[in-house]
Amino acid sequence: MNITPAPFEVILAEGGRSNSLGRVDEVVAVVLHDASRLEELYQCLFASDAWMRMRAADALEKICRVQPGWLEPYVDRIHEDLAASTQPSIQWHIAQIYGQVALTTEQRKAAISWLTARLSTTVVDWIVAANAMDTMATFVRAGWLPAADFMALVRVQLRHHSKSVVKRAERHSKEMGGATHPSARPAL
């Protein structure tokens, strides 16, 4: 493999101000080949440019899919450094990472608290809500969260403005044994 010597900050800046992921796949390949560059990628989450932060978060999550253990040492840092971020592309990738890594009991509590805050309102980006629900459903299946607690949040998301979120909420509700009929939804 031809390793890219350029700093990730330079590579991830390519693509400009757009939803383009630019050269994210190249960065992922480099880190999967050379794990010592993971910290460099993590630092890109703090770039002044929101598009670069989006690409860095996407790359981290893609690496996590292949090597979840590599992100486990970062879980506390992710929560401390990024939990307050209001950037949806950071939030939805945090939700995905929480669902992919092994968490300690304390980390799991922090993740559940953070995910609950996202799902306690319909004023949340649609993809953040969708990924947060998916991760919480994983926690329910693992026995880490009571289904009733999750269902309370799902009922909130049944009122979300996004049809995609509502469909996802209905799917989770059905899986958990809850009612999905529109009459079961709380009034707006």
C-alpha positions in Angstrom: 0.0 0.0 0.0 1.2 3.5 -0.8 1.0 5.3 2.5 -0.1 8.9 2.3 2.6 11.0 4.0 0.4 14.1 4.0 -1.1 15.3 7.3 -4.7 14.2 7.7 -5.6 17.9 8.3 -4.5 18.6 4.7 -6.2 15.5 3.2 -9.5 16.0 5.1 -9.6 19.6 4.0 -10.1 18.5 0.4 -13.7 18.5 -0.6 -14.3 22.0 0.5 -17.4 23.2 2.2 -19.8 20.4 1.1 -21.2 17.2 2.3 -18.6 15.4 0.3 -16.5 12.9 2.2 -13.6 13.8 0.0 -10.7 11.5 0.8 -12.1 9.9 3.9 -11.7 6.3 2.6 -8.0 7.1 1.9 -7.5 8.2 5.5 -9.3 5.1 6.8 -7.0 2.9 4.8 -3.9 4.7 6.0 -4.9 4.4 9.7 -5.9 0.7 9.3 -2.4 0.2 7.9 -0.7 2.3 10.5 -2.6 2.6 13.8 0.0 5.1 15.1 -1.8 7.8 13.0 -5.1 7.3 14.9 -4.3 10.1 17.3 -3.6 12.4 14.4 -7.0 11.6 13.0 -8.6 12.2 16.4 -7.1 15.6 16.6 -8.9 16.6 13.4 -12.2 16.4 15.3 -11.1 19.8 16.8 -10.4 21.5 13.5 -11.9 25.0 13.1 -13.6 23.8 9.8 -16.9 21.9 10.4 -16.5 19.9 7.2 -13.1 18.6 8.3 -14.6 17.6 11.6 -17.4 15.8 9.8 -14.9 13.9 7.7 -12.7 13.1 10.7 -15.7 11.7 12.6 -16.8 9.6 9.6 -13.3 8.2 9.3 -13.1 7.3 13.0 -16.4 5.5 12.9 -15.4 3.6 9.7 -12.2 2.5 11.5 -14.3 1.5 14.5 -16.4 -0.8 12.4 -13.2 -2.7 11.4 -11.1 -2.3 14.6 -13.5 -1.4 17.5 -10.8 -2.1 20.0 -8.7 0.7 18.6 -11.3 3.2 19.7 -11.9 1.8 23.1 -9.0 3.9 24.6 -10.7 6.9 23.2 -14.2 6.4 24.7 -13.6 8.6 27.7 -12.0 11.2 25.7 -14.8 11.2 23.1 -17.3 11.7 25.9 -15.2 14.4 27.6 -14.1 16.2 24.5 -17.1 15.8 22.2 -20.3 15.2 24.2 -21.1 18.9 24.2 -20.7 19.2 20.5 -23.9 20.4 18.7 -22.6 19.4 15.3 -24.9 16.7 14.0 -22.2 14.9 12.1 -20.2 14.6 15.3 -23.2 13.5 17.3 -24.4 10.7 15.0 -20.9 9.3 14.8 -20.5 9.3 18.6 -23.8 7.4 18.7 -22.5 4.8 16.3 -19.2 4.4 18.1 -20.9 3.9 21.4 -22.7 1.0 19.8 -19.6 -0.6 18.4 -17.1 -0.5 21.2 -16.8 -2.5 24.4 -17.8 -0.1 27.2 -17.1 -0.2 30.9 -20.1 0.1 33.3 -19.3 3.8 33.8 -18.8 4.4 30.1 -22.1 2.7 29.4 -23.9 4.9 31.9 -22.3 8.0 30.3 -23.3 6.8 26.9 -26.9 6.1 27.9 -27.2 9.5 29.6 -25.8 11.2 26.4 -28.0 9.2 24.1 -31.1 9.8 26.3 -30.5 13.6 26.1 -30.5 13.3 22.3 -33.7 11.3 22.2 -35.6 13.2 24.9 -36.6 15.8 22.3 -37.8 15.9 18.8 -35.5 19.0 18.3 -32.7 16.7 17.2 -31.2 16.2 13.8 -32.9 13.2 12.1 -29.7 11.2 11.6 -28.6 11.8 15.2 -32.0 10.5 16.3 -31.9 7.5 14.0 -28.4 6.4 15.1 -29.0 7.1 18.8 -32.1 4.9 18.7 -30.2 2.1 17.0 -27.5 2.2 19.7 -30.0 2.3 22.5 -31.8 -0.7 21.0 -28.4 -2.5 21.0 -28.1 -1.7 24.7 -31.6 -3.0 25.4 -30.8 -6.3 23.6 -27.6 -6.6 25.6 -29.6 -6.1 28.8 -28.0 -2.8 29.7 -31.1 -0.7 29.5 -34.7 -1.5 30.4 -36.9 -1.8 27.3 -39.4 0.5 29.1 -36.8 3.3 29.4 -36.0 3.0 25.7 -39.7 2.8 24.7 -40.3 6.2 26.5 -37.7 7.7 24.2 -39.1 5.9 21.1 -42.5 7.4 21.9 -40.9 10.9 21.8 -39.3 10.1 18.4 -42.7 9.0 17.0 -43.5 12.7 17.0 -40.2 13.7 15.1 -40.7 15.8 12.0 -38.7 13.4 9.9 -40.6 10.5 8.4 -37.3 8.5 8.4 -37.1 8.9 12.2 -40.7 8.0 12.7 -40.3 4.9 10.6 -37.2 3.9 12.6 -39.1 4.6 15.9 -42.0 2.4 14.7 -39.5 -0.4 13.8 -37.9 -0.2 17.2 -41.3 0.0 18.9 -42.5 -3.1 17.1 -39.3 -5.0 17.9 -39.6 -4.1 21.6 -43.3 -5.0 21.7 -44.7 -1.5 21.8 -47.6 -0.1 19.9 -46.8 1.6 16.6 -50.3 2.5 15.5 -50.7 6.2 15.0 -53.3 6.4 17.7 -50.7 5.1 20.1 -48.5 8.1 19.5 -48.7 10.9 22.0 -50.4 14.0 20.8 -48.2 16.8 19.4 
